[in-house]
Each structure stands twice: as structure tokens, then as C-alpha cells.
Amino acid sequence: MTQLPSSPVLKPSPRVATHADIPALSKLWQDTGLYRPYNPPEWDVRFALSSGEATLFVWEDNSDNIVGSVMAGHDGHRGWIYYLAVSPIAQKTGLGRTLMDIGEGWLRDQGVWRMQLMVRSENVATQDFYRHLGYRALDVTVMQKDIATPPAER
Ligand SMILES: CC(C)(COP(=O)(O)OP(=O)(O)OC[C@H]1O[C@@H](n2cnc3c(N)ncnc32)[C@H](O)[C@@H]1OP(=O)(O)O)[C@@H](O)C(=O)NCCC(=O)NCCS
């Protein structure tokens, strides 16, 4: 009979990521479908950690494996969440909700009162997750333009 993997035992609290976490974060974001070759994790992590307006939390299991992440930042107007990820082995245990609480709490402490996030149209399951957490979809078109050489091409 196939043995299903059990959920890992987690550390009691998250910590702010460091540059040393980049390989583990890359793997987590690959495992959860968030990795995009045009957004090198190394660059995204370094940029977030060097900014006073952003942070990146990681949650580890008792063996020091990163099983969750959330990046939070604000633009002086709205708060944004990026890279919310829970390792498949740790999903459906409440960690995603807890990471969102942590991101929201950090932003609240920065003076942010309204949160936004972007989720791909095809990522329907995650849209349902966010709705469950009280987020509503907006009827807006997000527009984008490169104003400098993208990190992946430097
Ligand atoms: C989205 C994700 C972070 C959720 O993490 P998770 O740890 O499995 O979620 P939780 O166990 O904390 O669930 C919290 C609540 O949401 C509910 N929920 C979880 N997934 C859901 C879904 N797909 N649809 C509706 N509700 C959902 C849970 O039942 C739980 O409800 P409760 O707290 O009222 O009992 C995780 O599935 C993931 O990493 N997905 C891949 C990466 C991704 O798409 N990230 C977002 C990019 S925008």
C-alpha cells in the first residue's frame, strides 16, 4: 500500500529570509508553480530584502527546510503580497492562512489599510483560497512595461 507523506512538524514562528535562503526559496517556488524564468528568485529576494518598504518571511519545519513563504511590500498607497507559497507537503494545514496573516500584519504595522494581490487568471483554486480569506476580485486590467533591462537579461 502506498504511504502518504505526513505533514512536517513546523517551527513555532517564521523568520525574515536572508540571501542564504535563495536556493531553497527557488525550489519552493518551483514546486508551487510560482517560478518564472524572467523573474530570477535571486534578484527578487535581494531587491525585497534591500528595501525598507518590503519584507520576505519564511517558515521552516523542524529540519530547517523552508516550507512556506510570503513577500509583503507597499508602494506608499496600497499593500501588496507576492510569493505566497506553501510546500505541497504542508498545504491544507493552515499555513497559507497564517502566512497571509503575517503579511497583512506587517503591512498594517507600516500604516497600510488596504491590501491587494495579483493572481493569475488560470489559478482558479488560489482565487478561491483568497476569496475564502475575504479578498474580492476587482474589475481592472493590470498593465505592464519594462522600463529597464529585466534582471534575467543582465
Ligand atoms: C494557496 C496556498 C498558499 C494555500 O495554502 P494552504 O496552506 O494550503 O492553505 P490553508 O491550509 O492555510 O487554508 C486556509 C483556509 O483556506 C481554505 N482553502 C485552502 N485552499 C483553498 C482553495 N483552493 N479553495 C478554497 N478554500 C481553500 C482552507 O480550507 C482553509 O479554510 P479554514 O481556515 O476556514 O479552515 C497553497 O495552496 C499554495 O502554495 N499554492 C500554490 C502557490 C500559489 O498559487 N500561490 C499564490 C500565488 S498568487
PDBQT file of the ligand as one rigid body, heavy atoms in Angstrom, charges set to zero:
ROOT
HETATM    1  C1  LIG A 201      -2.632  28.963  -1.954  1.00  0.00    +0.000 C 
HETATM    2  C2  LIG A 201      -1.835  28.245  -0.874  1.00  0.00    +0.000 C 
HETATM    3  C3  LIG A 201      -0.763  29.193  -0.337  1.00  0.00    +0.000 C 
HETATM    4  C4  LIG A 201      -2.795  27.866   0.269  1.00  0.00    +0.000 C 
HETATM    5  O1  LIG A 201      -2.020  27.342   1.323  1.00  0.00    +0.000 OA
HETATM    6  P1  LIG A 201      -2.603  26.260   2.335  1.00  0.00    +0.000 P 
HETATM    7  O2  LIG A 201      -1.608  26.159   3.437  1.00  0.00    +0.000 OA
HETATM    8  O3  LIG A 201      -2.942  25.002   1.625  1.00  0.00    +0.000 OA
HETATM    9  O4  LIG A 201      -3.959  26.922   2.852  1.00  0.00    +0.000 OA
HETATM   10  P2  LIG A 201      -4.561  26.804   4.325  1.00  0.00    +0.000 P 
HETATM   11  O5  LIG A 201      -4.476  25.387   4.780  1.00  0.00    +0.000 OA
HETATM   12  O6  LIG A 201      -3.929  27.827   5.214  1.00  0.00    +0.000 OA
HETATM   13  O7  LIG A 201      -6.064  27.179   4.085  1.00  0.00    +0.000 OA
HETATM   14  C5  LIG A 201      -6.659  28.294   4.761  1.00  0.00    +0.000 C 
HETATM   15  C6  LIG A 201      -8.145  28.236   4.513  1.00  0.00    +0.000 C 
HETATM   16  O8  LIG A 201      -8.397  28.343   3.111  1.00  0.00    +0.000 OA
HETATM   17  C7  LIG A 201      -9.121  27.202   2.675  1.00  0.00    +0.000 C 
HETATM   18  N1  LIG A 201      -8.610  26.826   1.367  1.00  0.00    +0.000 N 
HETATM   19  C8  LIG A 201      -7.382  26.349   1.060  1.00  0.00    +0.000 A 
HETATM   20  N2  LIG A 201      -7.275  26.137  -0.254  1.00  0.00    +0.000 NA
HETATM   21  C9  LIG A 201      -8.470  26.513  -0.779  1.00  0.00    +0.000 A 
HETATM   22  C10 LIG A 201      -8.991  26.527  -2.100  1.00  0.00    +0.000 A 
HETATM   23  N3  LIG A 201      -8.261  26.132  -3.148  1.00  0.00    +0.000 N 
HETATM   24  N4  LIG A 201     -10.242  26.981  -2.295  1.00  0.00    +0.000 NA
HETATM   25  C11 LIG A 201     -10.990  27.410  -1.261  1.00  0.00    +0.000 A 
HETATM   26  N5  LIG A 201     -10.557  27.404   0.025  1.00  0.00    +0.000 NA
HETATM   27  C12 LIG A 201      -9.300  26.969   0.244  1.00  0.00    +0.000 A 
HETATM   28  C13 LIG A 201      -8.858  26.106   3.698  1.00  0.00    +0.000 C 
HETATM   29  O9  LIG A 201      -9.925  25.176   3.733  1.00  0.00    +0.000 OA
HETATM   30  C14 LIG A 201      -8.764  26.924   4.973  1.00  0.00    +0.000 C 
HETATM   31  O10 LIG A 201     -10.053  27.220   5.463  1.00  0.00    +0.000 OA
HETATM   32  P3  LIG A 201     -10.306  27.485   7.050  1.00  0.00    +0.000 P 
HETATM   33  O11 LIG A 201      -9.118  28.226   7.602  1.00  0.00    +0.000 OA
HETATM   34  O12 LIG A 201     -11.556  28.292   7.074  1.00  0.00    +0.000 OA
HETATM   35  O13 LIG A 201     -10.451  26.115   7.658  1.00  0.00    +0.000 OA
HETATM   36  C15 LIG A 201      -1.184  26.959  -1.404  1.00  0.00    +0.000 C 
HETATM   37  O14 LIG A 201      -2.183  26.143  -1.984  1.00  0.00    +0.000 OA
HETATM   38  C16 LIG A 201      -0.103  27.196  -2.441  1.00  0.00    +0.000 C 
HETATM   39  O15 LIG A 201       1.082  27.353  -2.094  1.00  0.00    +0.000 OA
HETATM   40  N6  LIG A 201      -0.471  27.198  -3.732  1.00  0.00    +0.000 N 
HETATM   41  C17 LIG A 201       0.499  27.292  -4.822  1.00  0.00    +0.000 C 
HETATM   42  C18 LIG A 201       1.162  28.631  -4.914  1.00  0.00    +0.000 C 
HETATM   43  C19 LIG A 201       0.194  29.766  -5.235  1.00  0.00    +0.000 C 
HETATM   44  O16 LIG A 201      -0.656  29.647  -6.092  1.00  0.00    +0.000 OA
HETATM   45  N7  LIG A 201       0.388  30.896  -4.519  1.00  0.00    +0.000 N 
HETATM   46  C20 LIG A 201      -0.388  32.098  -4.710  1.00  0.00    +0.000 C 
HETATM   47  C21 LIG A 201       0.134  32.914  -5.840  1.00  0.00    +0.000 C 
HETATM   48  S1  LIG A 201      -0.872  34.366  -6.131  1.00  0.00    +0.000 SA
ENDROOT
TORSDOF 0
